[in-house]
Amino acid sequence: MPTRIAPLLRLCPLALALAACGYTPPNAADVGRPGYQSDLAACQDSGDKEAHRLVMSQGGYFLTYPVSTWMLDRREVRKCMQGKGYLASR
């Protein structure tokens, strides 16, 4: 059994190096677009309003207001930014 493991362990650095080479950070070009900050600010405003509306209209969200508002706000801002053509990073 140990004779089979040694060749596999030698391949691990190669596999890790190949996996790392294919990685490109998401949204690298989107932040550099002109108008990104204004789009982000507009989406944050509309996301805050929509998250507040959703929390107030649904009982389960209302009972967990601090947590649910943060989660819904993040979701709504991401949805707005995707609608404007910016890709989500995660």
NURODREN-670409 format. One record per residue: residue number from 0; residue in one letter; x, y, z of N, C-alpha, C, O, CB in turn. Coordinates in pm, whole numbers, plus 50000, padded with zeros to 5 digits. Glycine has a CB too. Example, Ala and Ser with C-alpha at 12.3 -4.5 7.8 and 13.67 -1.06 7.14 Angstrom:
NURODREN-670409
RORO; resi; resn; n_east; n_north; n_up; ca_east; ca_north; ca_up; c_east; c_north; c_up; o_east; o_north; o_up; cb_east; cb_north; cb_up
RORO; 0; A; 51319; 49431; 50780; 51230; 49550; 50780; 51320; 49670; 50780; 51424; 49668; 50846; 51131; 49553; 50905
RORO; 1; S; 51285; 49775; 50708; 51367; 49894; 50714; 51290; 50003; 50787; 51341; 50114; 50804; 51408; 49940; 50572
end
This chain:
NURODREN-670409
RORO; resi; resn; n_east; n_north; n_up; ca_east; ca_north; ca_up; c_east; c_north; c_up; o_east; o_north; o_up; cb_east; cb_north; cb_up
RORO; 0; M; 50080; 49880; 50000; 50000; 50000; 50000; 50085; 50128; 50000; 50054; 50220; 49925; 49908; 49999; 50119
RORO; 1; P; 50192; 50136; 50082; 50274; 50257; 50080; 50339; 50282; 49944; 50368; 50397; 49911; 50381; 50248; 50186
RORO; 2; T; 50362; 50180; 49866; 50422; 50200; 49736; 50326; 50268; 49639; 50370; 50332; 49544; 50467; 50068; 49679
RORO; 3; R; 50198; 50256; 49662; 50099; 50322; 49577; 50079; 50468; 49616; 50046; 50551; 49532; 49966; 50247; 49583
RORO; 4; I; 50097; 50498; 49740; 50071; 50633; 49790; 50181; 50731; 49750; 50153; 50847; 49720; 50057; 50631; 49942
RORO; 5; A; 50304; 50687; 49748; 50417; 50776; 49717; 50403; 50843; 49580; 50423; 50964; 49572; 50547; 50698; 49723
RORO; 6; P; 50371; 50771; 49471; 50355; 50840; 49342; 50238; 50939; 49342; 50245; 51043; 49276; 50335; 50738; 49232
RORO; 7; L; 50134; 50907; 49414; 50019; 50998; 49422; 50056; 51127; 49495; 50011; 51235; 49458; 49901; 50930; 49491
RORO; 8; L; 50137; 51114; 49599; 50178; 51233; 49672; 50269; 51323; 49588; 50270; 51444; 49606; 50250; 51193; 49801
RORO; 9; R; 50344; 51264; 49498; 50429; 51344; 49410; 50348; 51422; 49308; 50393; 51524; 49258; 50529; 51254; 49339
RORO; 10; L; 50229; 51375; 49276; 50144; 51443; 49179; 50063; 51558; 49241; 50012; 51643; 49168; 50050; 51343; 49117
RORO; 11; C; 50051; 51561; 49372; 49971; 51665; 49438; 50020; 51806; 49409; 49938; 51892; 49376; 49972; 51642; 49588
RORO; 12; P; 50149; 51836; 49418; 50193; 51973; 49385; 50161; 52012; 49241; 50126; 52127; 49213; 50342; 51988; 49409
RORO; 13; L; 50174; 51917; 49150; 50142; 51944; 49010; 49994; 51976; 48993; 49957; 52070; 48922; 50180; 51825; 48922
RORO; 14; A; 49910; 51898; 49058; 49765; 51923; 49050; 49729; 52058; 49111; 49645; 52130; 49056; 49688; 51811; 49121
RORO; 15; L; 49791; 52092; 49221; 49763; 52221; 49284; 49810; 52337; 49197; 49743; 52439; 49187; 49830; 52230; 49423
RORO; 16; A; 49924; 52321; 49134; 49976; 52426; 49046; 49885; 52446; 48925; 49858; 52559; 48886; 50119; 52393; 49000
RORO; 17; L; 49838; 52338; 48867; 49747; 52349; 48752; 49614; 52411; 48792; 49556; 52490; 48717; 49723; 52212; 48690
RORO; 18; A; 49565; 52377; 48910; 49438; 52434; 48957; 49454; 52583; 48983; 49361; 52660; 48957; 49390; 52363; 49084
RORO; 19; A; 49568; 52626; 49035; 49589; 52767; 49066; 49607; 52850; 48940; 49573; 52968; 48940; 49711; 52782; 49157
RORO; 20; C; 49660; 52792; 48835; 49681; 52867; 48711; 49551; 52905; 48644; 49545; 53007; 48575; 49766; 52785; 48615
RORO; 21; G; 49447; 52827; 48663; 49320; 52855; 48599; 49236; 52956; 48674; 49128; 52992; 48626; 49243; 52730; 48584
RORO; 22; Y; 49280; 53002; 48787; 49200; 53095; 48867; 49218; 53238; 48818; 49330; 53287; 48803; 49238; 53085; 49015
RORO; 23; T; 49106; 53304; 48794; 49108; 53448; 48766; 49012; 53514; 48863; 48899; 53467; 48877; 49069; 53479; 48617
RORO; 24; P; 49051; 53619; 48930; 48962; 53683; 49026; 48839; 53739; 48955; 48852; 53804; 48852; 49036; 53793; 49102
RORO; 25; P; 48721; 53714; 49009; 48600; 53765; 48947; 48587; 53916; 48964; 48637; 53973; 49060; 48478; 53696; 49005
RORO; 26; N; 48519; 53978; 48870; 48487; 54121; 48874; 48607; 54213; 48868; 48598; 54328; 48911; 48411; 54150; 48998
RORO; 27; A; 48718; 54168; 48817; 48835; 54255; 48811; 48810; 54374; 48718; 48856; 54485; 48747; 48959; 54177; 48765
RORO; 28; A; 48741; 54354; 48608; 48716; 54461; 48512; 48593; 54543; 48549; 48584; 54660; 48514; 48701; 54404; 48372
RORO; 29; D; 48498; 54483; 48618; 48373; 54553; 48647; 48394; 54674; 48737; 48329; 54776; 48717; 48275; 54458; 48712
RORO; 30; V; 48481; 54664; 48834; 48504; 54775; 48927; 48567; 54893; 48853; 48550; 55008; 48894; 48594; 54730; 49044
RORO; 31; G; 48640; 54866; 48748; 48705; 54972; 48672; 48615; 55041; 48572; 48655; 55141; 48512; 48822; 54917; 48602
RORO; 32; R; 48495; 54991; 48553; 48405; 55054; 48457; 48367; 55195; 48501; 48350; 55219; 48620; 48278; 54970; 48438
RORO; 33; P; 48354; 55287; 48406; 48304; 55419; 48446; 48157; 55406; 48486; 48079; 55339; 48419; 48321; 55522; 48329
RORO; 34; G; 48123; 55468; 48593; 47985; 55463; 48640; 47957; 55350; 48737; 47843; 55334; 48782; 47894; 55450; 48525
RORO; 35; Y; 48059; 55271; 48771; 48037; 55159; 48864; 47991; 55210; 49001; 47897; 55157; 49059; 48165; 55075; 48878
RORO; 36; Q; 48060; 55312; 49051; 48025; 55363; 49184; 47883; 55421; 49186; 47811; 55404; 49284; 48125; 55471; 49227
RORO; 37; S; 47844; 55490; 49080; 47708; 55545; 49077; 47605; 55433; 49065; 47499; 55441; 49127; 47693; 55645; 48960
RORO; 38; D; 47635; 55329; 48985; 47544; 55214; 48977; 47533; 55143; 49111; 47424; 55102; 49151; 47591; 55115; 48870
RORO; 39; L; 47646; 55128; 49179; 47646; 55062; 49309; 47566; 55142; 49411; 47488; 55084; 49487; 47789; 55042; 49359
RORO; 40; A; 47583; 55272; 49413; 47508; 55357; 49507; 47358; 55350; 49479; 47277; 55343; 49571; 47556; 55503; 49500
RORO; 41; A; 47320; 55352; 49351; 47179; 55343; 49315; 47122; 55207; 49356; 47010; 55200; 49405; 47160; 55366; 49165
RORO; 42; C; 47198; 55101; 49335; 47151; 54968; 49372; 47144; 54951; 49524; 47056; 54882; 49574; 47243; 54861; 49313
RORO; 43; Q; 47235; 55014; 49596; 47229; 55007; 49743; 47105; 55077; 49794; 47039; 55028; 49886; 47355; 55068; 49805
RORO; 44; D; 47071; 55192; 49737; 46950; 55262; 49779; 46825; 55181; 49749; 46739; 55165; 49835; 46941; 55398; 49711
RORO; 45; S; 46815; 55130; 49626; 46696; 55053; 49590; 46692; 54920; 49665; 46585; 54872; 49700; 46693; 55028; 49439
RORO; 46; G; 46810; 54861; 49691; 46815; 54735; 49767; 46771; 54754; 49911; 46701; 54668; 49966; 46955; 54678; 49764
RORO; 47; D; 46811; 54866; 49973; 46767; 54895; 50110; 46616; 54908; 50118; 46552; 54853; 50208; 46833; 55023; 50162
RORO; 48; K; 46559; 54980; 50023; 46414; 55001; 50022; 46339; 54870; 49998; 46239; 54843; 50064; 46375; 55104; 49916
RORO; 49; E; 46387; 54791; 49904; 46319; 54665; 49873; 46333; 54566; 49987; 46237; 54495; 50018; 46375; 54605; 49745
RORO; 50; A; 46449; 54559; 50052; 46468; 54470; 50167; 46377; 54511; 50281; 46317; 54426; 50347; 46615; 54470; 50212
RORO; 51; H; 46366; 54640; 50307; 46278; 54689; 50413; 46132; 54654; 50382; 46058; 54612; 50471; 46294; 54842; 50431
RORO; 52; R; 46092; 54670; 50256; 45955; 54637; 50217; 45927; 54488; 50235; 45821; 54450; 50285; 45929; 54678; 50072
RORO; 53; L; 46022; 54404; 50195; 46003; 54260; 50209; 45995; 54218; 50355; 45914; 54133; 50391; 46116; 54186; 50140
RORO; 54; V; 46080; 54276; 50439; 46079; 54241; 50581; 45948; 54281; 50646; 45892; 54205; 50726; 46197; 54308; 50654
RORO; 55; M; 45898; 54398; 50613; 45775; 54444; 50675; 45652; 54370; 50623; 45549; 54365; 50691; 45759; 54592; 50651
RORO; 56; S; 45660; 54313; 50504; 45542; 54247; 50447; 45532; 54099; 50482; 45427; 54039; 50462; 45543; 54263; 50299
RORO; 57; Q; 45638; 54040; 50533; 45636; 53897; 50562; 45667; 53873; 50708; 45768; 53921; 50759; 45734; 53822; 50473
RORO; 58; G; 45581; 53796; 50775; 45591; 53775; 50919; 45720; 53708; 50963; 45780; 53751; 51062; 45478; 53692; 50965
RORO; 59; G; 45765; 53606; 50893; 45887; 53535; 50932; 46009; 53625; 50927; 46095; 53618; 51015; 45909; 53415; 50844
RORO; 60; Y; 46017; 53707; 50826; 46128; 53802; 50817; 46117; 53910; 50925; 46218; 53954; 50979; 46132; 53867; 50678
RORO; 61; F; 45995; 53952; 50954; 45976; 54058; 51053; 46024; 54015; 51191; 46079; 54096; 51266; 45828; 54099; 51059
RORO; 62; L; 46003; 53888; 51225; 46043; 53839; 51357; 46196; 53832; 51372; 46248; 53837; 51484; 45983; 53701; 51383
RORO; 63; T; 46266; 53821; 51263; 46412; 53817; 51267; 46468; 53941; 51196; 46560; 53929; 51115; 46467; 53687; 51200
RORO; 64; Y; 46415; 54056; 51226; 46443; 54180; 51153; 46592; 54211; 51132; 46630; 54234; 51017; 46381; 54293; 51225
RORO; 65; P; 46677; 54213; 51234; 46817; 54252; 51209; 46890; 54158; 51114; 46968; 54203; 51029; 46892; 54259; 51340
RORO; 66; V; 46866; 54030; 51126; 46935; 53932; 51042; 46875; 53929; 50902; 46947; 53932; 50802; 46930; 53793; 51105
RORO; 67; S; 46744; 53925; 50896; 46678; 53912; 50765; 46696; 54037; 50681; 46706; 54027; 50558; 46530; 53882; 50783
RORO; 68; T; 46699; 54154; 50742; 46719; 54276; 50665; 46857; 54276; 50599; 46870; 54313; 50483; 46703; 54399; 50755
RORO; 69; W; 46958; 54235; 50673; 47093; 54230; 50618; 47101; 54131; 50502; 47160; 54162; 50399; 47194; 54192; 50727
RORO; 70; M; 47041; 54012; 50519; 47045; 53910; 50414; 46967; 53954; 50291; 47015; 53938; 50178; 46990; 53778; 50465
RORO; 71; L; 46849; 54008; 50310; 46768; 54051; 50197; 46829; 54172; 50127; 46823; 54182; 50004; 46626; 54084; 50242
RORO; 72; D; 46888; 54261; 50204; 46953; 54378; 50144; 47066; 54334; 50052; 47080; 54385; 49941; 47006; 54472; 50253
RORO; 73; R; 47146; 54242; 50098; 47257; 54191; 50017; 47205; 54124; 49890; 47260; 54143; 49782; 47343; 54092; 50098
RORO; 74; R; 47099; 54045; 49904; 47041; 53977; 49788; 46985; 54075; 49687; 47003; 54057; 49566; 46932; 53881; 49833
RORO; 75; E; 46917; 54177; 49735; 46856; 54274; 49644; 46961; 54361; 49573; 46944; 54394; 49455; 46759; 54364; 49721
RORO; 76; V; 47067; 54397; 49643; 47175; 54474; 49579; 47242; 54390; 49472; 47271; 54439; 49363; 47279; 54522; 49684
RORO; 77; R; 47265; 54263; 49502; 47327; 54173; 49404; 47236; 54156; 49282; 47284; 54156; 49169; 47357; 54036; 49467
RORO; 78; K; 47106; 54142; 49306; 47012; 54126; 49196; 47010; 54251; 49107; 47006; 54241; 48985; 46871; 54098; 49250
RORO; 79; C; 47014; 54367; 49168; 47016; 54493; 49093; 47144; 54506; 49012; 47139; 54545; 48895; 47001; 54612; 49188
RORO; 80; M; 47257; 54475; 49072; 47384; 54486; 49000; 47391; 54386; 48884; 47445; 54419; 48778; 47502; 54463; 49096
RORO; 81; Q; 47337; 54268; 48903; 47334; 54171; 48794; 47242; 54219; 48683; 47269; 54194; 48566; 47288; 54035; 48843
RORO; 82; G; 47135; 54287; 48719; 47045; 54344; 48619; 47112; 54453; 48536; 47075; 54476; 48421; 46922; 54400; 48685
RORO; 83; K; 47211; 54520; 48595; 47283; 54625; 48524; 47402; 54571; 48447; 47473; 54647; 48381; 47329; 54732; 48621
RORO; 84; G; 47425; 54440; 48454; 47530; 54379; 48374; 47659; 54349; 48448; 47756; 54308; 48384; 47561; 54466; 48261
RORO; 85; Y; 47664; 54367; 48579; 47783; 54334; 48656; 47769; 54191; 48705; 47663; 54151; 48753; 47802; 54433; 48775
RORO; 86; L; 47877; 54113; 48693; 47874; 53974; 48737; 47898; 53965; 48886; 47977; 54041; 48942; 47978; 53891; 48661
RORO; 87; A; 47828; 53872; 48950; 47848; 53849; 49092; 47978; 53775; 49115; 48014; 53686; 49038; 47730; 53772; 49152
RORO; 88; S; 48048; 53811; 49222; 48176; 53747; 49248; 48160; 53614; 49319; 48241; 53524; 49297; 48263; 53838; 49331
RORO; 89; R; 48059; 53598; 49401; 48036; 53472; 49472; 47890; 53445; 49478; 47848; 53343; 49534; 48095; 53475; 49613
end
